């Protein structure tokens, strides 16, 4: 892809990443945890109603 910034042209070839089915796990402050980065995203689910100084809003 050919791009330009402030009059200088350059080629940009974006890197493609293939997802792996690897689980990450470890211990943090004595608690064991696991994470699988290939699981579905949770964005938009579980919105919590919150209040800050009388203003109500939703947060993930």
Residue frames relative to the residue before (quaternion, step in Angstrom):
aa qw qx qy qz dx dy dz
X 1.0000 0.0000 0.0000 0.0000 0.00 0.00 0.00
X 0.2662 -0.7699 0.5608 0.1480 3.57 -0.84 0.96
X 0.0374 -0.8012 0.5961 -0.0357 3.56 -0.76 1.11
X 0.1189 -0.7712 0.6122 0.1282 3.54 -1.26 0.22
X 0.0630 -0.7743 0.6297 0.0062 3.54 -1.16 0.76
X 0.8384 -0.0807 -0.0116 0.5390 3.55 -0.66 1.19
X 0.7531 -0.4278 0.2036 0.4565 3.53 0.93 0.97
X 0.6330 0.4929 -0.3392 0.4913 3.61 1.25 -0.03
X 0.2563 -0.7789 0.5584 0.1257 3.57 -0.71 1.13
X 0.0801 0.7768 -0.6230 0.0455 3.54 -1.13 0.66
X 0.4323 -0.6719 0.5387 0.2674 3.55 -1.28 0.44
X 0.1055 -0.7816 0.6138 0.0352 3.53 -1.02 0.88
X 0.0617 -0.7756 0.6281 0.0078 3.55 -0.75 1.10
X 0.2683 -0.7947 0.5169 0.1713 3.60 -0.18 1.22
X 0.4458 -0.6879 0.5149 0.2510 3.50 -1.08 0.84
X 0.2301 -0.7605 0.5893 0.1467 3.59 -0.96 0.82
X 0.1759 -0.7812 0.5939 0.0784 3.54 -0.97 0.90
X 0.2698 -0.7410 0.5925 0.1644 3.54 -1.01 0.84
X 0.4344 -0.7020 0.4889 0.2820 3.60 -0.82 0.91
X 0.2235 -0.7498 0.6072 0.1381 3.54 -1.08 0.73
X 0.4237 -0.6973 0.5199 0.2530 3.53 -1.19 0.46
X 0.3258 0.7643 -0.4816 0.2788 3.56 0.97 0.92
X 0.2654 -0.7386 0.5968 0.1668 3.55 -1.00 0.84
X 0.2471 -0.7315 0.6155 0.1584 3.53 -1.11 0.74
X 0.0676 0.7923 -0.6050 0.0395 3.54 -1.01 0.73
X 0.1063 0.7936 -0.5924 0.0891 3.51 -1.22 0.51
X 0.4214 -0.6603 0.5496 0.2905 3.52 -1.32 -0.27
X 0.0101 -0.7836 0.6205 -0.0295 3.54 -0.88 1.00
X 0.8369 -0.1008 -0.0013 0.5380 3.56 -0.61 1.21
X 0.7448 -0.4366 0.2123 0.4578 3.55 0.94 0.94
X 0.6501 0.4827 -0.3256 0.4882 3.62 1.24 0.02
X 0.3489 -0.7393 0.5428 0.1922 3.55 -0.81 1.06
X 0.0186 -0.8025 0.5960 -0.0213 3.61 -0.92 0.92
X 0.1543 -0.7522 0.6345 0.0882 3.56 -1.33 0.52
X 0.0166 -0.7836 0.6210 0.0026 3.54 -1.15 0.64
X 0.1119 -0.7648 0.6318 0.0586 3.56 -0.95 0.94
X 0.3087 -0.8009 0.4805 0.1800 3.63 -0.28 1.20
X 0.6470 0.5350 -0.3300 0.4316 3.63 1.17 -0.30
X 0.4846 0.6491 -0.4611 0.3622 3.60 1.17 0.03
X 0.6509 -0.5372 0.3597 0.3980 3.56 -1.19 0.44
X 0.5537 -0.6250 0.4515 0.3144 3.51 -1.18 0.67
X 0.3479 -0.7542 0.5241 0.1884 3.57 -1.09 0.69
X 0.3624 0.7540 -0.4903 0.2443 3.60 1.21 0.15
X 0.7938 0.2877 -0.2333 0.4823 3.54 -0.96 0.89
X 0.6718 0.4475 -0.3031 0.5065 3.58 1.22 -0.21
X 0.8284 0.2456 -0.1692 0.4742 3.52 -1.10 0.63
X 0.1818 0.7860 -0.5680 0.1632 3.57 0.89 0.87
X 0.2125 -0.7844 0.5741 0.0999 3.54 -0.88 0.99
X 0.3635 -0.6986 0.5591 0.2594 3.59 -0.87 0.84
X 0.0398 -0.8047 0.5918 -0.0264 3.57 -0.76 1.06
X 0.1799 -0.7645 0.6085 0.1137 3.57 -1.27 0.41
X 0.0002 -0.7774 0.6287 -0.0163 3.55 -0.94 0.94
X 0.8386 -0.1343 0.0227 0.5274 3.55 -0.54 1.24
X 0.7603 -0.4058 0.1887 0.4707 3.53 0.94 0.99
X 0.6114 0.5175 -0.3547 0.4823 3.61 1.28 -0.04
X 0.2510 -0.7776 0.5626 0.1260 3.58 -0.75 1.07
X 0.1140 0.7727 -0.6171 0.0954 3.60 -1.04 0.87
X 0.4143 -0.6795 0.5472 0.2592 3.57 -1.35 0.24
X 0.0391 -0.7904 0.6114 -0.0016 3.55 -1.07 0.79
X 0.5081 -0.6335 0.4899 0.3171 3.60 -1.13 0.73
